Amino acid sequence: MAGIHPIAQGIAIFFLITGTLLSLIGVIGFLRLPDVYTRLHATGKVSVFGLVFLLVAAIILTPLGIWKGLLLIFFVLMSAPSISHSIASAAYKSGLPLANAARDDLKGKFERHSRKNH
């Protein structure tokens, strides 16, 4: 990391460690949570911000170019919610059960296919 100011280097290391920890928490959440809907919270939120922090560290530490890095961050933040929504919608419509659901606000609004024969 020669040629980088020590303060910028410290900030980049902070983002690198934080991004790695957030990504690790997202993976642990994906493995530990009971159903697809709760797993989407771990992968759709925590892991995305882990990736954003890692991209900020890459912008600081490499000659990636600030605009390329910001463009990558923009596309990740714009696409992640719609991808998570599409996965949750497909899972709900295909009849995947909700684990420990206290209520189902979408019940009766969508036709759900039964998973008993699969």
C-alpha positions in Angstrom: 0.0 0.0 0.0 2.8 2.3 -0.9 1.9 5.9 -1.9 -1.3 6.1 0.1 -1.6 8.6 2.9 -1.7 6.8 6.3 -5.1 8.4 7.2 -6.6 7.1 3.9 -5.0 3.8 4.6 -6.6 3.6 8.0 -10.0 4.6 6.7 -9.7 1.9 3.9 -8.7 -0.7 6.5 -11.8 0.2 8.6 -14.1 -0.2 5.6 -12.3 -3.4 4.6 -12.8 -5.0 8.1 -16.4 -3.7 8.4 -17.3 -4.9 5.0 -15.8 -8.3 5.6 -17.6 -8.6 9.0 -21.0 -7.6 7.4 -20.5 -10.1 4.6 -19.7 -12.8 7.1 -22.8 -11.9 9.2 -24.9 -12.1 6.0 -23.5 -15.6 5.2 -24.1 -16.8 8.8 -27.7 -15.4 8.6 -28.2 -17.2 5.3 -27.1 -20.5 6.8 -28.9 -20.1 10.2 -32.3 -18.6 9.4 -35.2 -20.9 8.9 -36.9 -19.9 5.6 -36.3 -18.0 2.4 -38.1 -14.9 3.6 -35.9 -14.4 6.6 -32.8 -15.4 4.7 -33.5 -12.6 2.3 -33.0 -10.1 5.1 -29.5 -11.4 5.7 -28.5 -11.5 2.1 -30.5 -8.6 0.9 -29.4 -6.1 3.5 -26.4 -7.0 5.5 -24.4 -8.6 2.7 -25.2 -5.7 0.3 -23.8 -3.2 2.7 -20.8 -5.4 3.3 -20.2 -5.3 -0.5 -20.6 -1.5 -0.5 -18.0 -1.2 2.3 -15.6 -3.5 0.4 -16.1 -1.4 -2.7 -15.4 1.8 -0.8 -12.2 0.2 0.5 -11.3 -0.8 -3.1 -11.9 2.8 -4.3 -9.5 4.1 -1.6 -6.8 1.4 -2.0 -6.6 0.7 -5.7 -6.5 2.8 -8.8 -10.0 1.5 -9.6 -11.2 5.0 -10.3 -13.7 6.7 -8.1 -16.4 6.9 -10.8 -16.2 3.2 -11.6 -16.5 2.3 -7.9 -19.4 4.7 -7.3 -21.1 3.3 -10.4 -20.8 -0.2 -9.1 -22.1 0.9 -5.7 -25.0 2.6 -7.4 -26.0 -0.5 -9.4 -25.7 -2.8 -6.3 -27.9 -0.5 -4.2 -30.4 -0.1 -7.0 -30.7 -3.7 -8.0 -30.6 -5.5 -4.6 -34.1 -4.5 -3.4 -35.8 -5.5 -6.6 -33.9 -8.8 -6.7 -34.9 -9.6 -3.1 -38.5 -8.7 -3.8 -38.6 -10.9 -6.9 -37.2 -13.9 -5.0 -39.6 -13.4 -2.1 -42.6 -12.9 -4.5 -41.7 -16.1 -6.4 -41.2 -18.1 -3.2 -44.6 -16.9 -1.8 -46.4 -17.6 -5.1 -44.9 -21.0 -5.3 -46.2 -21.9 -1.9 -43.1 -22.0 0.2 -44.2 -21.9 3.8 -43.4 -19.1 6.2 -41.5 -20.3 9.3 -43.1 -19.2 12.6 -45.4 -16.7 10.9 -47.6 -14.8 13.3 -49.6 -13.4 10.4 -49.8 -13.5 6.6 -50.7 -10.1 5.2 -50.7 -11.4 1.6 -53.1 -14.3 2.3 -55.9 -14.2 -0.2 -54.3 -11.5 -2.4 -52.2 -14.0 -4.5 -52.9 -17.4 -5.8 -50.5 -19.7 -4.0 -49.7 -23.1 -5.4 -49.6 -26.0 -2.9 -46.2 -27.6 -2.2 -47.7 -30.9 -0.9 -47.3 -32.7 -4.2 -43.7 -31.6 -4.8 
